[in-house]
Amino acid sequence: MHNYLDFEKPIADLEGKIHELKKIATEDESIDTREEVDRLEARAREAMVEIYSKLNPWQKTQVARHPQRPHFNDYAARLFTEFTPLAGDRKFANDEAIQAGFARFRGEPVAVIGQEKGNDTKSRIKHNFGSARPEGYRKAIRMMEMADRFGLPLVTLIDTAGAYPGIGAEERGQAEAIARSTEMCLSVRVPIVSVVIGEGGSGGAIAIATGNRVFMLEHAIYSVISPEGAASILWRDSTRAREAASNMKITAEDLRTLGVIDGIIAEPPGGAHRDAAAVIERTGTVISDALAELAPRSGDQLRSDRRQKYLSIGRNL
């Protein structure tokens, strides 16, 4: 069963009726409900397309945070083979929010970094809901350094509400770790292709998303602060998050218009969780095309293009 968002009530009602009819037909084979099921399924598809064609920024935020949305581990399992994870930052500990390692992508060796939120209570606690501590970003730096040393393209998958703001994280240099990770992204001489698959929150996202090519899933969001955080700062009222989201330009369409991202990866009506396999395959094709485009460029050119890309953002508005 799906976890329905508040604006999906018409879809929930229709799919609830479909479930009831199928259950009746299973319990009593003499009752034929196929015609009615087909009619309701068609109505549900139409409602899905209509609702998802008109999502506002706050609704997109809800979709980006959907608990059934595919996360890093889902992408890693389908897109990469021989994935060998790296553990620890060689300074303090291993951070489970940041996943990093070597793998093969369509037969070619790559380095992979991403944020994992978890998909149930136990795994969400283990991965700290995708909010990394300094150790996570220092692990990412280790991965980038090795990718640069061995000439391996970097693929990064972003899905975090933001870096962890706890006292311990701040004491161990959270801001410095994020800055160093961003600096390393700008310094390496290998291609970096980044995809925001869910939430791209603040420095916690940009620390591994400063790529040559940056893409977003259609219903992902990318912002300097969460809508709730922005509302708390601007109006001292986090309940005005819907209003903040509408004014922050956090959707994929807005960010492509502003030149922050390079492209949008389409999602099926209902969001990525409705057909995770298709979305992940589509994402893999986009990553593959981007890596093929960047492959002929020299290390110096890749680094120069990446730095110029970020210096140019906002200059032509």
Backbone bond lengths (Angstrom), bond angles and torsions (degrees), N, CA, C in turn:
res aa  C-N    CA-C-N  psi(-1)  N-CA   C-N-CA  omega(-1)  CA-C   N-CA-C  phi
1 M - - - 1.467 - - 1.527 110.03 -
2 H 1.318 115.02 144.70 1.454 120.49 -179.55 1.530 110.75 -84.14
3 N 1.312 114.87 149.71 1.464 120.59 167.89 1.526 106.72 -87.80
4 Y 1.310 116.76 111.53 1.458 120.50 -175.06 1.523 110.67 -87.83
5 L 1.318 115.56 139.37 1.453 121.93 174.27 1.519 108.85 -82.72
6 D 1.333 116.86 163.11 1.465 119.24 -172.55 1.528 113.08 -60.79
7 F 1.331 117.61 -33.97 1.466 119.61 -178.61 1.536 112.52 -81.74
8 E 1.337 117.18 -1.44 1.461 121.42 -179.83 1.527 112.51 -96.28
9 K 1.325 118.27 14.67 1.465 120.90 -175.88 1.530 113.38 -55.86
10 P 1.347 119.64 -44.02 1.472 118.29 178.08 1.524 112.38 -58.64
11 I 1.339 116.82 -37.70 1.462 120.77 178.62 1.524 109.44 -68.97
12 A 1.329 116.59 -42.52 1.464 120.98 -179.84 1.525 111.09 -60.22
13 D 1.336 116.69 -41.90 1.473 120.60 -179.91 1.523 110.75 -62.84
14 L 1.329 116.63 -45.72 1.463 120.53 -178.52 1.525 111.21 -66.02
15 E 1.328 116.86 -44.73 1.458 119.66 -178.43 1.530 111.07 -70.39
16 G 1.339 117.26 -27.74 1.457 120.46 174.38 1.524 110.90 -65.30
17 K 1.334 116.22 -42.15 1.471 120.52 177.99 1.525 110.83 -65.14
18 I 1.343 116.26 -40.01 1.465 120.45 178.56 1.523 110.24 -61.19
19 H 1.327 115.98 -43.75 1.467 120.97 179.43 1.521 110.98 -61.42
20 E 1.340 116.88 -41.98 1.464 121.05 179.79 1.530 111.43 -64.21
21 L 1.347 116.27 -43.21 1.463 120.06 -179.72 1.523 111.23 -64.78
22 K 1.330 116.76 -41.53 1.464 119.53 178.67 1.523 111.08 -65.02
23 K 1.314 116.29 -35.78 1.464 120.44 178.29 1.526 110.65 -66.23
24 I 1.340 116.19 -41.72 1.470 120.84 178.56 1.524 110.06 -61.70
25 A 1.340 116.78 -44.94 1.461 120.73 -179.45 1.527 111.62 -64.14
26 T 1.324 116.56 -33.65 1.468 120.49 178.72 1.523 111.24 -69.64
27 E 1.330 115.96 -38.79 1.465 120.73 -177.47 1.521 112.57 -77.00
28 D 1.340 116.55 -29.27 1.471 120.77 -179.08 1.527 108.32 -136.03
29 E 1.328 117.15 100.09 1.461 121.75 -174.77 1.522 113.01 -67.81
30 S 1.324 117.28 -13.87 1.477 119.63 178.92 1.518 112.14 -76.41
31 I 1.327 117.16 -14.21 1.471 121.45 -179.84 1.524 108.75 -96.16
32 D 1.317 116.04 120.86 1.471 121.97 -179.69 1.531 109.36 -99.86
33 T 1.320 115.48 110.58 1.475 120.13 -178.53 1.522 112.26 -109.51
34 R 1.339 117.50 8.25 1.459 120.09 -172.50 1.526 113.07 -60.37
35 E 1.314 116.68 -42.54 1.470 119.19 -177.86 1.526 111.21 -63.74
36 E 1.316 116.31 -44.63 1.462 119.95 179.52 1.527 111.36 -67.63
37 V 1.341 116.19 -38.29 1.475 119.90 177.37 1.518 110.33 -62.22
38 D 1.330 117.08 -44.60 1.467 120.89 179.32 1.521 111.15 -60.44
39 R 1.349 115.70 -41.00 1.466 119.85 -179.75 1.528 110.98 -65.37
40 L 1.330 116.49 -43.73 1.459 120.23 -179.70 1.531 111.65 -69.19
41 E 1.322 116.56 -36.36 1.463 118.97 177.42 1.523 111.39 -64.18
42 A 1.318 116.95 -38.45 1.470 120.58 176.90 1.527 110.17 -64.22
43 R 1.339 116.47 -42.70 1.470 120.01 177.86 1.522 111.50 -63.90
44 A 1.332 116.34 -38.84 1.469 120.35 179.39 1.530 110.66 -65.16
45 R 1.327 116.95 -41.36 1.470 120.12 177.81 1.521 111.05 -62.99
46 E 1.334 115.86 -42.88 1.468 120.14 178.89 1.522 111.23 -63.06
47 A 1.334 116.28 -42.48 1.467 120.37 178.96 1.523 110.90 -64.28
48 M 1.338 115.86 -39.80 1.464 120.63 179.25 1.526 110.83 -61.35
49 V 1.330 116.16 -48.68 1.461 120.58 -178.76 1.523 110.43 -62.34
50 E 1.326 116.52 -43.30 1.473 119.93 -178.37 1.526 111.49 -64.73
51 I 1.328 117.06 -46.25 1.463 120.66 -177.93 1.524 110.98 -65.45
52 Y 1.326 117.12 -44.91 1.466 120.66 -175.10 1.525 113.26 -77.99
53 S 1.313 117.29 -11.51 1.466 119.30 174.96 1.522 111.86 -82.77
54 K 1.337 117.03 -9.04 1.467 120.59 -175.73 1.530 112.12 -129.74
55 L 1.333 117.72 29.89 1.461 119.53 -179.26 1.521 111.08 -68.13
56 N 1.325 116.30 137.58 1.464 120.57 173.61 1.531 109.19 -88.95
57 P 1.332 119.02 170.28 1.472 120.46 -176.56 1.526 114.31 -56.91
58 W 1.330 118.40 -37.31 1.460 119.71 -179.94 1.529 110.73 -68.77
59 Q 1.320 117.10 -38.97 1.456 120.02 177.29 1.524 111.00 -65.23
60 K 1.335 116.70 -38.00 1.468 120.03 175.56 1.532 110.88 -63.89
61 T 1.320 116.04 -35.93 1.464 119.80 176.24 1.521 110.37 -61.16
62 Q 1.319 116.66 -42.14 1.460 120.45 178.41 1.521 111.55 -64.06
63 V 1.325 116.79 -40.11 1.470 120.43 178.61 1.527 110.15 -66.13
64 A 1.342 117.12 -42.08 1.469 121.39 179.21 1.519 111.41 -60.47
65 R 1.333 117.40 -27.95 1.466 122.22 -178.35 1.524 112.93 -98.32
66 H 1.318 117.69 5.16 1.465 120.49 -174.81 1.526 110.58 -55.76
67 P 1.335 118.17 130.70 1.468 120.53 -175.44 1.525 114.44 -62.98
68 Q 1.337 117.27 -21.29 1.464 120.12 -179.64 1.536 112.68 -96.18
69 R 1.318 116.70 2.77 1.456 120.44 179.97 1.539 109.46 -65.62
70 P 1.333 119.10 139.44 1.469 119.62 178.88 1.521 111.91 -63.42
71 H 1.324 115.67 138.00 1.459 122.85 -178.20 1.527 110.47 -111.13
72 F 1.325 115.53 -174.02 1.466 120.41 -174.88 1.526 112.49 -52.43
73 N 1.333 117.48 -47.79 1.463 119.98 -176.28 1.523 112.21 -60.88
74 D 1.330 117.05 -32.54 1.464 120.64 177.04 1.527 110.73 -67.04
75 Y 1.332 115.89 -43.48 1.467 119.98 177.85 1.526 110.58 -66.10
76 A 1.328 116.75 -43.10 1.460 120.34 -178.32 1.525 111.10 -61.56
77 A 1.334 116.64 -40.22 1.463 120.43 -177.83 1.521 112.00 -66.29
78 R 1.324 117.17 -33.51 1.464 120.69 -176.08 1.525 113.71 -93.09
79 L 1.327 117.12 -33.19 1.461 120.07 -173.08 1.525 114.03 -92.75
80 F 1.326 116.77 -28.51 1.461 119.81 -171.42 1.528 111.44 -118.54
81 T 1.317 115.26 147.54 1.455 121.71 173.24 1.530 108.08 -117.98
82 E 1.316 115.06 159.27 1.468 121.53 178.87 1.533 111.73 54.07
83 F 1.332 115.85 36.31 1.464 119.05 -179.93 1.521 109.95 -68.49
84 T 1.325 116.06 121.36 1.465 122.33 -179.35 1.522 108.47 -117.46
85 P 1.333 118.13 103.68 1.470 120.20 -174.52 1.521 113.14 -72.51
86 L 1.311 114.20 149.56 1.460 123.00 174.71 1.526 107.84 -100.17
87 A 1.318 117.51 141.24 1.468 120.58 -179.23 1.522 110.60 -124.32
88 G 1.324 115.56 138.93 1.456 121.32 171.93 1.515 115.38 82.33
89 D 1.340 114.40 160.16 1.460 120.65 -179.59 1.528 112.27 -110.22
90 R 1.353 116.14 3.49 1.472 122.60 -178.56 1.529 112.51 61.05
91 K 1.308 116.00 21.05 1.464 120.33 177.17 1.526 111.43 -131.20
92 F 1.348 116.72 -42.05 1.464 118.20 -174.26 1.528 112.93 -139.26
93 A 1.346 117.65 -56.36 1.469 119.13 -173.45 1.525 109.88 -164.72
94 N 1.321 114.53 -179.98 1.459 120.41 173.26 1.520 109.08 -101.06
95 D 1.319 116.31 132.09 1.466 121.66 179.14 1.521 108.22 -105.31
96 E 1.341 116.03 121.91 1.460 120.62 -175.92 1.525 113.37 -81.69
97 A 1.324 117.89 -12.79 1.467 119.21 178.78 1.522 111.05 -68.86
98 I 1.330 116.32 -35.00 1.464 121.30 176.42 1.523 108.85 -97.42
99 Q 1.324 115.57 122.98 1.453 122.08 174.53 1.528 108.02 -106.15
100 A 1.318 117.39 134.21 1.458 120.79 -178.06 1.514 109.60 -149.44
101 G 1.330 115.62 146.91 1.450 118.44 178.21 1.511 112.10 176.11
102 F 1.330 114.64 -179.74 1.459 121.78 175.46 1.523 108.83 -95.98
103 A 1.322 116.34 150.50 1.463 120.48 179.61 1.520 109.03 -160.04
104 R 1.314 114.60 176.92 1.465 120.63 169.85 1.524 108.52 -112.46
105 F 1.315 114.67 133.82 1.459 121.08 178.27 1.518 107.59 -118.29
106 R 1.338 115.03 109.80 1.459 121.32 -176.20 1.522 111.43 52.17
107 G 1.327 114.35 42.05 1.451 121.51 175.29 1.509 115.95 91.31
108 E 1.341 117.60 -13.67 1.461 121.58 -176.28 1.532 110.57 -104.15
109 P 1.344 117.88 141.04 1.470 119.92 179.21 1.526 111.79 -70.76
110 V 1.320 116.18 137.43 1.463 122.68 178.43 1.527 109.12 -142.72
111 A 1.310 115.30 165.64 1.462 122.10 168.78 1.527 107.41 -107.06
112 V 1.324 116.65 140.38 1.468 121.53 -173.90 1.520 109.71 -127.62
113 I 1.326 116.19 134.25 1.467 122.05 175.03 1.531 107.58 -134.79
114 G 1.315 116.91 138.44 1.455 119.16 177.58 1.510 112.18 -162.50
115 Q 1.320 115.12 167.75 1.464 121.30 176.67 1.521 109.85 -105.83
116 E 1.316 115.85 133.45 1.458 121.81 -179.66 1.528 109.42 -115.15
117 K 1.340 116.25 126.09 1.464 121.07 -178.76 1.526 112.91 -91.20
118 G 1.329 117.36 -25.76 1.455 120.34 -172.80 1.518 110.93 92.04
119 N 1.332 116.51 159.24 1.464 119.87 -176.03 1.520 114.27 -126.37
120 D 1.318 117.64 3.28 1.467 121.59 171.73 1.529 107.38 -148.59
121 T 1.313 116.33 176.34 1.467 119.17 -173.70 1.523 112.14 -57.28
122 K 1.326 116.69 -46.10 1.463 120.37 -177.17 1.527 111.52 -63.36
123 S 1.344 117.20 -47.06 1.465 119.65 -177.23 1.528 111.46 -73.32
124 R 1.322 117.93 -30.23 1.473 119.73 177.50 1.528 110.70 -66.57
125 I 1.316 116.33 -39.64 1.469 119.50 176.28 1.524 109.92 -66.60
126 K 1.329 116.60 -42.89 1.465 120.75 178.99 1.527 111.47 -57.57
127 H 1.334 116.19 -44.02 1.469 121.25 -176.90 1.526 112.72 -93.23
128 N 1.329 116.74 7.33 1.466 122.08 178.52 1.525 111.73 53.73
129 F 1.334 116.33 37.49 1.459 122.75 176.80 1.537 112.05 57.91
130 G 1.333 116.69 24.92 1.464 120.21 177.83 1.514 114.54 83.09
131 S 1.328 117.63 4.72 1.470 121.02 -179.89 1.521 109.44 -96.90
132 A 1.324 115.99 108.51 1.464 121.21 -172.09 1.521 112.42 -81.26
133 R 1.310 114.56 149.59 1.463 123.59 171.04 1.531 108.54 -93.46
134 P 1.332 118.61 174.45 1.477 119.69 -178.35 1.523 113.29 -54.90
135 E 1.331 116.25 -34.02 1.467 119.81 -179.66 1.523 111.36 -60.63
136 G 1.327 116.38 -33.27 1.459 119.52 178.91 1.518 112.17 -65.68
137 Y 1.330 115.60 -43.69 1.463 118.97 -179.75 1.524 111.43 -71.28
138 R 1.323 117.08 -31.46 1.473 118.97 176.03 1.528 110.68 -72.12
139 K 1.325 116.78 -30.56 1.464 119.47 172.13 1.523 110.06 -65.95
140 A 1.331 117.08 -41.50 1.464 120.69 177.06 1.521 110.94 -60.76
141 I 1.332 116.60 -39.90 1.474 120.50 178.10 1.526 110.27 -62.04
142 R 1.339 117.10 -43.14 1.463 120.66 176.18 1.523 110.64 -56.23
143 M 1.319 115.94 -43.85 1.463 120.97 -178.39 1.519 110.68 -64.44
144 M 1.330 116.23 -43.61 1.463 119.84 179.40 1.525 111.69 -64.07
145 E 1.320 116.36 -40.94 1.469 120.00 178.90 1.526 110.94 -60.95
146 M 1.336 116.81 -42.61 1.464 119.79 179.89 1.524 111.51 -69.95
147 A 1.339 116.68 -38.13 1.464 119.56 176.75 1.519 110.38 -61.02
148 D 1.330 116.02 -41.46 1.461 120.60 179.13 1.531 110.71 -65.50
149 R 1.324 115.84 -42.05 1.466 120.75 -178.08 1.527 111.13 -64.05
150 F 1.331 116.91 -40.23 1.464 120.57 -175.67 1.530 113.31 -98.09
151 G 1.343 117.19 3.13 1.461 120.73 177.13 1.514 114.25 67.80
152 L 1.328 117.10 37.99 1.458 121.40 -178.40 1.530 111.02 -100.79
153 P 1.326 118.69 132.16 1.465 120.08 174.31 1.523 110.84 -59.77
154 L 1.334 115.72 148.70 1.459 121.57 179.80 1.525 110.07 -107.45
155 V 1.323 116.02 130.83 1.463 122.15 172.85 1.520 107.15 -116.37
156 T 1.335 117.27 124.66 1.462 119.92 179.74 1.525 109.59 -122.75
157 L 1.323 115.45 137.16 1.466 122.45 -179.79 1.523 108.21 -118.92
158 I 1.317 116.09 121.08 1.466 121.18 -169.79 1.531 110.14 -106.97
159 D 1.325 115.79 128.71 1.464 121.25 177.16 1.525 109.10 -160.65
160 T 1.305 116.33 83.75 1.467 120.81 -178.48 1.522 110.53 -149.55
161 A 1.316 115.34 144.28 1.465 119.33 173.45 1.522 110.97 -75.75
162 G 1.341 115.87 -14.44 1.457 121.23 -179.38 1.512 110.09 146.19
163 A 1.313 116.67 165.65 1.467 120.93 176.81 1.529 109.92 -65.29
164 Y 1.325 116.09 151.94 1.460 120.66 -177.84 1.535 110.77 -67.44
165 P 1.348 118.15 126.63 1.466 121.10 -175.39 1.528 114.66 -96.91
166 G 1.314 118.29 20.27 1.460 120.97 -176.92 1.522 113.36 -68.84
167 I 1.326 115.76 162.66 1.465 121.23 -177.22 1.524 111.20 -60.84
168 G 1.340 116.86 -44.98 1.453 120.18 -179.52 1.522 111.99 -60.41
169 A 1.332 116.15 -41.76 1.461 120.25 179.32 1.522 110.78 -63.20
170 E 1.311 116.52 -41.66 1.466 120.25 179.59 1.534 110.23 -66.99
171 E 1.331 117.15 -39.19 1.469 120.46 179.09 1.529 111.78 -63.68
172 R 1.331 115.94 -31.45 1.463 119.63 -178.25 1.524 112.91 -92.10
173 G 1.344 117.09 10.32 1.462 120.15 171.33 1.514 115.33 90.56
174 Q 1.324 116.37 47.69 1.464 119.77 -178.68 1.526 112.27 -57.93
175 A 1.324 117.11 -49.65 1.476 120.17 -176.67 1.531 110.93 -63.25
176 E 1.344 115.34 -41.36 1.471 119.27 179.47 1.525 111.27 -63.78
177 A 1.344 117.10 -40.51 1.457 120.98 -179.33 1.528 111.13 -64.89
178 I 1.337 116.16 -41.06 1.466 120.33 178.02 1.529 110.38 -64.09
179 A 1.327 116.09 -44.12 1.464 120.57 179.72 1.523 111.22 -62.73
180 R 1.333 117.06 -43.32 1.461 121.07 179.84 1.534 110.97 -65.17
181 S 1.322 116.65 -37.71 1.457 120.05 178.85 1.529 110.85 -66.77
182 T 1.329 116.37 -42.07 1.471 120.16 176.76 1.524 110.31 -63.24
183 E 1.333 116.04 -42.39 1.463 120.69 178.53 1.531 110.70 -61.14
184 M 1.332 116.95 -40.61 1.455 120.06 179.93 1.526 111.24 -65.95
185 C 1.339 116.71 -38.45 1.468 119.89 174.74 1.531 110.96 -55.84
186 L 1.315 115.65 -41.61 1.468 120.31 -177.76 1.524 112.34 -75.65
187 S 1.331 117.71 -17.14 1.458 120.92 -171.89 1.523 114.69 -97.48
188 V 1.335 117.78 -27.62 1.465 119.13 -173.40 1.526 110.98 -66.56
189 R 1.337 115.11 155.47 1.459 121.39 -175.96 1.530 111.58 -108.15
190 V 1.321 115.72 30.33 1.471 121.15 177.19 1.524 108.51 -123.82
191 P 1.339 117.96 159.20 1.474 119.60 178.94 1.523 111.64 -65.44
192 I 1.318 116.07 140.68 1.469 121.38 173.10 1.525 107.94 -122.80
193 V 1.329 115.94 123.04 1.465 121.81 174.99 1.522 107.45 -117.52
194 S 1.323 116.44 122.26 1.463 122.32 -175.60 1.524 110.53 -117.44
195 V 1.326 115.88 142.47 1.463 121.09 177.62 1.527 108.94 -133.21
196 V 1.331 116.10 124.84 1.468 121.10 173.35 1.525 106.23 -85.18
197 I 1.329 116.86 109.69 1.463 120.81 -174.81 1.524 112.60 -96.03
198 G 1.325 117.14 -13.42 1.466 121.04 179.62 1.510 109.93 -148.71
199 E 1.330 115.63 -102.33 1.463 120.59 175.34 1.524 110.13 -97.40
200 G 1.314 116.48 137.14 1.457 121.46 171.08 1.516 106.97 -116.26
201 G 1.310 116.80 91.76 1.455 120.69 -171.07 1.515 114.24 -101.28
202 S 1.322 117.48 109.21 1.457 125.00 166.02 1.527 113.08 56.74
203 G 1.353 115.68 -150.05 1.454 121.12 -179.17 1.510 112.45 -62.23
204 G 1.325 116.65 -27.17 1.458 120.51 177.38 1.507 112.51 -60.59
205 A 1.337 116.91 -26.46 1.460 121.92 177.41 1.517 111.47 -90.82
206 I 1.335 116.78 -50.00 1.469 120.69 -174.39 1.519 111.51 -62.07
207 A 1.329 117.60 -23.67 1.467 121.73 -178.89 1.524 112.42 -59.90
208 I 1.336 117.27 -27.29 1.469 119.77 176.94 1.525 111.74 -122.55
209 A 1.337 116.83 9.12 1.467 120.30 -175.40 1.515 113.76 -114.70
210 T 1.324 117.60 11.88 1.464 120.01 -179.18 1.519 108.52 -84.36
211 G 1.336 115.38 74.24 1.451 120.79 -171.08 1.520 114.27 -105.82
212 N 1.350 114.45 170.11 1.464 119.80 172.39 1.514 111.14 -67.48
213 R 1.319 115.55 -36.12 1.454 121.38 175.95 1.518 108.34 -131.88
214 V 1.322 115.64 129.98 1.466 121.36 -179.49 1.523 108.50 -124.55
215 F 1.318 116.15 125.75 1.461 121.82 -179.99 1.524 109.23 -122.23
216 M 1.328 115.06 159.46 1.457 121.05 175.86 1.509 109.92 -132.42
217 L 1.330 116.37 143.37 1.446 118.95 168.24 1.532 108.59 -67.20
218 E 1.294 115.83 153.74 1.465 122.32 -172.39 1.519 113.18 -54.42
219 H 1.324 117.16 -39.25 1.468 120.22 -177.17 1.529 112.47 -108.55
220 A 1.327 116.73 20.35 1.465 120.47 172.59 1.524 109.36 -81.09
221 I 1.325 116.36 167.28 1.466 121.38 175.76 1.520 108.83 -131.31
222 Y 1.340 115.84 155.81 1.473 121.24 -176.17 1.517 106.37 -148.96
223 S 1.336 117.69 120.29 1.466 119.15 -172.65 1.518 111.37 -156.33
224 V 1.315 116.55 164.08 1.466 121.48 179.27 1.521 112.02 -78.79
225 I 1.323 117.25 -14.88 1.457 122.56 178.44 1.516 107.60 -161.39
226 S 1.310 117.50 155.56 1.460 120.40 178.29 1.527 110.02 -67.77
227 P 1.332 117.86 154.56 1.469 119.51 175.91 1.523 112.74 -56.10
228 E 1.345 116.66 -37.54 1.464 119.75 178.70 1.524 110.67 -65.39
229 G 1.336 116.62 -41.66 1.459 120.55 178.93 1.511 111.97 -65.27
230 A 1.337 116.35 -41.30 1.462 120.15 178.87 1.521 110.87 -63.66
231 A 1.337 116.49 -42.30 1.463 120.20 179.65 1.532 110.91 -64.75
232 S 1.329 116.92 -37.35 1.466 120.41 179.14 1.521 111.23 -65.17
233 I 1.335 116.96 -38.24 1.461 120.70 -179.40 1.528 111.50 -75.50
234 L 1.329 116.10 -45.65 1.462 119.94 -174.24 1.522 113.03 -74.74
235 W 1.340 116.11 -42.35 1.460 119.55 -172.32 1.530 113.62 -122.24
236 R 1.350 116.35 3.94 1.462 120.59 -176.33 1.529 111.36 55.27
237 D 1.339 115.82 33.30 1.455 120.21 -175.34 1.530 108.74 -151.72
238 S 1.342 117.44 99.16 1.462 121.33 -176.83 1.524 112.53 -67.62
239 T 1.350 117.72 -16.54 1.459 119.52 179.70 1.529 112.08 -71.29
240 R 1.334 116.70 -9.15 1.463 119.86 177.55 1.529 111.27 -92.35
241 A 1.340 115.97 25.24 1.463 121.36 -178.98 1.526 111.91 -60.18
242 R 1.334 116.93 -36.23 1.465 120.07 178.79 1.523 110.49 -59.82
243 E 1.330 116.10 -43.33 1.464 121.21 179.06 1.520 111.07 -65.47
244 A 1.329 115.76 -41.40 1.466 119.75 179.11 1.524 110.96 -63.04
245 A 1.332 116.50 -45.13 1.464 120.34 -179.17 1.522 111.83 -58.95
246 S 1.323 116.06 -36.80 1.467 120.32 -178.32 1.522 112.74 -69.68
247 N 1.330 116.97 -18.26 1.463 120.31 -176.77 1.527 113.77 -109.73
248 M 1.315 117.96 -3.31 1.465 120.83 -171.77 1.526 114.98 -93.43
249 K 1.335 117.70 -9.17 1.474 121.28 -178.20 1.529 110.40 58.12
250 I 1.325 116.30 59.87 1.460 120.85 -174.16 1.521 113.39 -105.88
251 T 1.327 118.44 -4.37 1.456 120.18 -176.49 1.520 111.44 -85.01
252 A 1.315 115.51 163.43 1.466 120.48 -179.39 1.521 111.06 -61.30
253 E 1.324 117.10 -39.75 1.466 120.23 -179.90 1.527 111.12 -63.17
254 D 1.333 116.49 -44.24 1.463 120.51 178.87 1.527 111.15 -61.97
255 L 1.314 116.41 -44.36 1.459 120.34 -173.55 1.529 111.88 -74.11
256 R 1.317 117.56 -28.79 1.462 118.85 173.32 1.521 110.02 -69.00
257 T 1.328 116.81 -40.34 1.462 120.84 177.60 1.529 110.82 -61.88
258 L 1.333 116.96 -37.79 1.459 121.89 -179.39 1.528 113.12 -79.60
259 G 1.331 117.32 -7.52 1.447 120.57 179.29 1.516 114.69 81.60
260 V 1.330 117.08 14.61 1.465 120.71 -179.70 1.526 110.71 -79.37
261 I 1.330 116.81 -34.86 1.464 120.73 178.48 1.520 109.32 -119.80
262 D 1.337 114.80 165.44 1.459 120.26 -175.25 1.518 113.92 -101.75
263 G 1.314 117.73 -16.06 1.454 118.83 -179.03 1.511 112.14 -174.34
264 I 1.338 115.05 165.66 1.463 122.57 -178.08 1.524 108.71 -120.65
265 I 1.324 116.15 134.33 1.460 122.20 177.70 1.523 108.03 -100.22
266 A 1.322 116.39 120.20 1.464 121.35 -174.32 1.526 111.41 -65.90
267 E 1.323 115.48 145.05 1.458 123.14 173.57 1.521 108.80 -113.96
268 P 1.329 118.00 154.22 1.463 119.85 176.39 1.523 110.13 -70.38
269 P 1.339 118.22 157.38 1.467 118.99 173.24 1.524 109.58 -54.68
270 G 1.324 116.04 131.28 1.453 120.28 -176.57 1.512 113.19 102.03
271 G 1.340 117.24 -9.01 1.454 120.66 176.53 1.520 113.49 97.14
272 A 1.332 115.85 169.34 1.465 121.81 -175.48 1.523 112.99 -59.84
273 H 1.335 117.48 -30.18 1.458 120.32 -177.47 1.524 113.17 -70.13
274 R 1.340 116.94 -15.32 1.463 120.40 178.74 1.531 112.05 -76.28
275 D 1.323 117.34 -26.49 1.462 121.40 177.64 1.527 108.11 -151.58
276 A 1.328 115.50 71.22 1.462 120.88 -174.18 1.519 111.90 -60.10
277 A 1.330 117.74 -40.19 1.462 120.67 -176.92 1.521 111.31 -60.52
278 A 1.332 116.66 -43.78 1.466 120.27 -178.85 1.523 111.07 -66.90
279 V 1.330 117.09 -41.59 1.468 120.88 -179.80 1.530 110.94 -64.93
280 I 1.327 116.36 -43.01 1.460 119.89 -179.78 1.525 110.71 -64.98
281 E 1.325 117.15 -41.03 1.464 120.50 177.62 1.522 111.27 -63.56
282 R 1.327 116.30 -41.05 1.465 120.81 178.03 1.528 110.57 -63.78
283 T 1.319 115.68 -40.47 1.466 120.53 177.63 1.526 110.45 -62.71
284 G 1.332 116.70 -42.07 1.447 120.65 177.92 1.511 112.64 -60.45
285 T 1.318 116.85 -38.71 1.475 120.70 178.83 1.524 110.91 -65.65
286 V 1.336 116.51 -41.05 1.474 120.52 178.56 1.525 110.32 -64.00
287 I 1.327 116.66 -44.02 1.470 120.50 178.94 1.531 109.92 -62.29
288 S 1.316 116.61 -44.72 1.463 121.13 -179.36 1.527 111.40 -60.47
289 D 1.331 116.42 -45.03 1.472 120.20 179.70 1.527 111.19 -63.61
290 A 1.326 116.45 -40.45 1.470 120.11 -179.22 1.526 110.87 -66.61
291 L 1.325 117.00 -42.53 1.467 119.98 179.06 1.526 110.82 -64.38
292 A 1.331 116.71 -38.45 1.466 120.27 178.46 1.528 110.99 -64.31
293 E 1.335 116.32 -38.74 1.462 121.06 178.48 1.531 111.37 -65.21
294 L 1.340 116.23 -38.78 1.467 120.73 -175.08 1.523 113.20 -84.35
295 A 1.330 117.65 -19.60 1.469 121.69 -172.97 1.527 114.35 -54.60
296 P 1.353 120.52 -40.47 1.473 119.19 -177.09 1.527 114.64 -71.25
297 R 1.315 118.48 -11.84 1.462 120.94 -173.58 1.527 111.58 -80.64
298 S 1.314 115.69 145.36 1.465 120.78 179.07 1.519 110.45 -73.47
299 G 1.333 116.28 163.79 1.453 120.83 178.41 1.511 112.46 -59.46
300 D 1.339 116.37 -42.56 1.465 120.06 179.16 1.518 111.08 -63.46
301 Q 1.329 116.59 -40.33 1.462 119.78 -179.47 1.522 111.23 -67.84
302 L 1.334 116.49 -40.89 1.465 120.15 178.71 1.522 110.89 -60.31
303 R 1.332 116.22 -45.58 1.462 120.26 -179.45 1.527 110.94 -66.34
304 S 1.331 117.05 -43.35 1.459 121.04 179.92 1.527 111.29 -63.96
305 D 1.340 116.60 -44.25 1.471 120.54 179.62 1.524 110.96 -62.14
306 R 1.330 116.34 -39.82 1.463 120.89 -178.28 1.521 110.72 -65.25
307 R 1.322 116.09 -45.37 1.464 119.63 179.72 1.529 110.72 -64.93
308 Q 1.325 116.67 -41.85 1.460 119.80 -179.52 1.521 111.42 -66.10
309 K 1.307 115.66 -35.12 1.475 120.77 178.65 1.526 110.91 -56.82
310 Y 1.335 115.88 -44.74 1.462 119.18 -176.66 1.527 112.19 -81.02
311 L 1.308 118.14 -28.72 1.454 119.86 174.51 1.530 111.87 -68.83
312 S 1.322 115.82 -25.56 1.477 120.44 -176.21 1.514 113.63 -85.36
313 I 1.321 117.90 -17.76 1.469 120.19 -177.05 1.518 110.84 -61.09
314 G 1.298 116.49 126.17 1.467 121.74 177.01 1.510 115.28 88.46
315 R 1.328 118.16 -7.98 1.481 119.19 -175.45 1.527 112.61 -76.77
316 N 1.323 117.01 -24.21 1.465 119.22 -175.02 1.525 112.75 -106.02
317 L 1.336 116.46 17.64 1.470 119.33 -178.66 1.521 111.09 -81.05
